């Protein structure tokens, strides 16, 4: 499998921050010149591409700041707050804290007369890079759980999943992907794109995926859920996969039994 390109490589502003150029994980190039452009791009993404989702939203805030350069600070602050609220309606709730931080950074710069665009651009770069690193580390840990000739039942998509497949292939591990019509051939079930909660449940999944996981567990198959950025207290919309159906949750910091996932919060970054 080809090397996954990070969102850091695929998403960038032009020099004047008047627009962003984004190449999707599947190679489609788009120009992001407005909040609606960002929302459309985010809505078209499969869950699991966290760096892209957050990056698109933060770049949309940068566009809002640039469009109001030279306006009174109160007007700019109001526009950014409104833009952030609009974006919160389409990004998964576990990323709400990132937008709270972005607002605080922009607001502080505006109130002190500093360059809010530069401050937010720096924060945006760091936030995307952090999520890119989390996906890669999670993928590496997940690849280490796979054995030669495993047959994978894959439910969902995402950057961590693509890293897992790329790393396993690079290490010479021969894997097979189970056909959707023949899930009984699988030996391992990998769940991607869900959101891990503190109690070990995985939310934000399609109901059909829950049924597939339950069937896999009845056949004695291990189920690995990929949660690159660890657990959250903010539940995403979608079906809930109960913790007893999950064998392990794989994060950027380690592999956890569902009942131990809260320990993620106590490890150093």
N, C-alpha and C positions, 0 to 999 in steps of 0.2 A: 504494500500500500504506500502511495507517495507521502512524503513528509507533509504533515498538516502545516499550513501557513497560519501564523498567529494573527489575531485581530490587530495587533500592533502594526504588523506589516501590511494589512489589508485596508486599514482605515486611517485616513489622514486629512487634514485641512489644507487648503491652498494657502499661499503666503499671507493673504489678507483676511483669512478666516471667513470669506464670503460664501464658501460652500465646502462640503466634505466629499471626498471620493472614497467610495466603499466597494470593495470586492467581496461578495458573499462567500461563505464557506464552500459553496459549490461552483464558484468562479464567475458569477454574474457581476458585472460592474454597474454601479448606480451612482448618480450624483445626488447628494443630500444637500438641498438648498433651503429647506424650510422644516418647520415642525411636522407638517403633514407628510413630508418625504420620509422623515425619520420614523414616524409612527407606522407608515406603510411597510417600511423595511423591517421594523421590529415585528410587526404582525405576521410577516411572511417567514420568520425564523422558527425553526424547531427548537423547543426547549432544550437546554443543554449547551447553547452557545452564549454563555454568560458574558464573556468579554465583548462580543459583538453587540449584545442587547444594551449593556451599560454604556459602551462606547458610543453607540448611535445616539442614545439619550443625552449623554454629556456633550457630544458635538452639537446637538440641536440647541442646547443651552448656550454654547459658544456663539452659534449663529444669531441667537436672540440678542446677546450682548453686543455683537458687532453691528447688528442692524440699528442699534440705539446708541452707538458711540456719539458722544457730544450732547446727549439729552440730559436733562436734570437727573440727579442720582435717584430721587424718589421714583421718577417715571421708569428708569431702568430697573430698579429693584422690583417694582410692581410687575413689569413685563417678565422678568426672570422667574418670579414666584408663580405667575400664571402659567408660564411655559412648563415649569417643573410639575405643577399640579396636573396639567394635561398629559405629560409623559408618564406620571405615576399611574394613570388609568390603563396603560398598556404594558408596563414592565412588571415582571413578577414581583410580588410584595417583599421577597427576601432582599431585593436590591434597593428598597426605599431608603435605607440608611445612607447609601452612596449619594443619593440626590439631596438628602438633608445636609450632608457634608459639603456638597458642591454649592448649595445655596448659602451656607454659612461662610464659605471662602469668598464667594462673589460679593456677598453683602458686606463683609468686613473690608474688602478692598475698596468697594464703592464709598463706604462711610469714611474711610481714612484717606481717600483721594489717590489710592494706588491703582495700578493697572489691573482691573478685574479680569480682562481677557487673558492676560499672561498668567495670572494666578490660577484661573480655572483651567487653562490649557495645560499647565504643569500638573495639576491634580488629575485631569483627564488621562494624561499619558501614564501617570503612575497607577491609576485605578485599572486601566486596561491591561497594563503589564502584569499587575498582581494576579488578575483573573486568568491571564494567559499562562502564567507560571503554575497556578493551581491546577489548571486542566492538564498540563503536561505531567506534573508530579503525580496526579491521580492516575493518569493513564499508565505511567511506569509501574505504579504499585499494582494496578489491576493486571497488567501484563504478567507480572511475577506470579500471579495466582493461577495462570493457565498452564496446562500440561500439553505435551506433544500429542497431536491428533485429537485434541478436544473438538467437539462440535458445539458451536455456540448458537443459542437461541437469543437473539438480540431484540430487545424491546426499547424503542426510542433511538435517539441520536444525540450528538453533542461533541464538543471538542475533546473531552476526556476519552470518550469511546474511540474516536479516530486516532488519538495518540496511543491508546492501548493496542489497537490493531496494527498500527505502524511499528511500534516498538517490538511487539511479538514477532512480526514478520522480519524485522531487522535482526532479531536474535536467532532467526532460523527455526522458530517454532511453527510447525505445520498445523494450521487450524482449518476447520470447515465451518461454514455458516449454514445453519439448518434452514431448509426451505420452509416458508410460512405454512405450506400445506402438509409438511411432515415434521412437526415439532417434536415428535416422539424420538427422532434420531439424535436430538441434542443431548449433550452430557453436562453442559453448564448454561445457566441463564444469566444474561447480563442486562440489567435495567439502567438505562441512561436517560437523562433529561428530567428526572424527578427531583423533588426537593425533600431532603431529610429533615425530620423534626427531632426535637430533643428526646422524644420517647422512642425513637427508632423507626417510626412509621415513615413511609415515603408517600408524598402527596404530589398532586399536579399531573397525574397519569390518566390515560384513557381507560375507561372501564374494561375494554377488551383486554388490555394489558394485565389487569388484575386477574382476570380469569385465566390468562395464559400462565401467569406466575403460580397461581394456585394449582393448576394442572401439573406444572413442572415440579412443584414440591411434592405432590402426590406420587410422582415417579421417582422421588428420592434425589432430585437434581439440586445442586447448590445454586443459590440465587445471590448474585453480587450486585448491589446497587451503587452506582457511581454518584458521588456527591462531592465534587472537587473542593468547594468552598466550605465544607462542613455543614453542620445542622443549623437550623434557624427556628425562631419562635413565630415567624410570620408564615402562615399556611398559604400555599398557592392554591388557586382554584383547580378543581379536577378530582378524580377518584383517589381514594386513600388505600395504599397497600399496607396492611397491618404488619407490625414489626415481626411477629412470629413467622411470617412467610419469607423473611429476609435472612439469609445466612450471614452476610457481612456487608457493611457499608464501607466503601473505599473512598478516602478523602486525600487531599494533598499532604496531610500530616501523618497518615497511617490508616490501617485497616481495623475496623471496630465491629465487635458484636453489636447488634442494634441496641441492646440494653446498656451498652457502655459508651454510646456515641457522645453523650454530654461531656465526656472527658476530653473531647477535642478542644473545648474552650480553655482548658488549663495547660495546653502545651504551648511552648514558645513558637512564634511564627518563623 
